[in-house]
Amino acid sequence: MSAACRPTRAIAAAIRTGLARGEAIEEIEERIRCAEAAGLPLTLW
């Protein structure tokens, strides 16, 4: 996996986890912020 894919995959995993747990949007957004803090911010080319 390329380094560019890691943030996108981390954020996707955060969203999937939050949805699977039935979390509120605020909780999912917090998961996304944590995923972003762990690596490069999400960018689209």
Secondary structure, DSSP 4 states (H G I P E B T S, - for coil): --TTHHHHHHHHHHHHHHHHTT--HHHHHHHHHHHHHTSSPP---
